[in-house]
């Protein structure tokens, strides 16, 4: 049993962090030593009586000693009254004979017999060691993080392992300008003399700014793989915990680690979690987050310099960051990571499709052209969805059909084929979507129709999907008004065909879209003749309660009323224009709705052929379907046309 206890204790120490093993060993043995001293002192004073040798001889002569134990010159014994005693014996002759004559029970022991061994100490102190082990275990569990029981103020920054899969700049595409900016930092770390010859200094910090999914974190991983210096990563939320002062302590510890490993890079992901503007809360500004931010400001550019420590951070909310954090000397560079253009999307698709077996009919340039506004993460998801669809259909390669279906799924949502819809619901949905499509066809500034379907997708019962012919970075007044008219087309079609009282709630999202566009035209874009080229947009940067209370109103009540009037005026104009188009093109509306009821899904080209050429799609067997024969794109999306009698 003792051996089992010894093994348990040994295993506990082995499983502990080897870095702290020596420290805990010293603590344990010091505790044992102090306890032994205290125990021996207390035992000698309370249980055993130390007497002089002459008194011992007198007690023996009087017959009051009944038992002794001789160990060298030390004598321990028991009196007739039960009291224990100890004494030291000189070289007294005939001591043994004298004790025997008096009938004293004598025992002897060598000097080293009672010396405790290491095994004996561990065995005797097993309860104490077990108590210490349990205490350490619970303290580490309560901490739940790095550093053990005393590691509250330790940084949670993790050092990137070179053994893991490295990401290089070749794995990053579509953001060439941002890549050039960070490549300069990497080059400075590799050859600093090149820049120091002309008096250049390494940037203190670089802030990656961009929408979610544009590749900020991927770019940081590429820097870690290319720089060849220690790369620490930490999230902005890792600084703040339930204990006051922990965030600031972790910032100090993080920079201390950086100084020890200089030159190095420290990457803070989602900086807005800890770098929000100060003074935005209630309570006097003594916020834990503010203390952490103050410490970051001091460490980045304070009295003590941190040469060789480069701070790299990313955020998709640069508007909420503290101005002191963004000044030169702290974050010298703000690197914008934008959404990729058509060339960038093609490069990104090439990277993500390297491990995908693609068919010869897949044209990445065509896919890139049909995915405006997609981020790098969206394109990666598109390729993955196409591969999953091919695997689901037991195909060995991914064809253009899978990419088309995956694009529909990503942009419009998954098809809800199991949804039960009555013929009345289908008819209503067909006319609603046809209303959107007819208005879009007759609005010159509107984007071309890519696809129209009455198949329920996502949260919608039907979708009319328009795609721009090229990437757009700004929008004209004509384009915005055309989109408002297009949004109102579905509701007007319901009203014209089924009557005023039969208008449904299906146009709620369309109304939101139209209202938002009209409001932006008036308050942000200055496209109102009544209010002029002024911005009345609300300051959406202030997200805290404290500032929202003290924020001054940017406009008067009269101006607010004028804004409401102008918004309604623009929406009404779009409504009237859409109603005029659908009234004049009522035959086209009936034709398209009937085709949607027949085929459920039509492409933009098929809609153009139907409206302008009166050509109906036909199946691949060449069966005539109310019109001329023509190859259809319906087969590519897995739909079979229905024969109209």
ABEGO torsion letter per residue (X at the ends): XAAAAAAAAAAAAAABBAAAAAAAAAAAAAAAAAAAAAAAAAAAAAABBBBBAAAAAAAAAAGABABBBBBEABBBBBBAAGBBBBBBBBBBBGAAAAAAAAGBBBBBBBAAAABBBAAAAAAAAAAAAAAAAAAAAAAAAAAGBBGEAAAAABBABBBBBAABBBBBAAABBGBAAAAAAAAAAAAAAABAAAAAAAGBBBBABBBBBEBBGAGAAAAAAAAAAAAGBBBBBBBAAAABBABBGAAAAAAAAAAAAAAAAOBBBBBBBGAAAAABBBGABBGGGBBAAAAAAAAAAAAABBABBBBGBBBBBBBABAAABBAAAABBGBBABBBBBBBBBAAAAAAAAAAAAAABBBBAABBAAAAAAABBGBBAAAAAAAAAAAAAAAAAAGBABBBAAAAAAAAAAAAAEBBBAABBBBAAAAAAAAAAAAAAAAAAAABAABBBBABBBABBBEABABBBBBBBABBBABBBAAAAAAAAAAAAAAAAAAAAAAEAAABBAAAAAAAAAAAAAAAAAAAAAGABAAAEBBBABBBAABABAAAAAABBBABBAAAAAAAAAAAAAAAAAAAAAAAAAAAAAAAAAAAAAAAAAAAGBBBAAAAAAAAAAGBBBBBAAGBBBGEBBBBBAAAAAGBBBBBBX
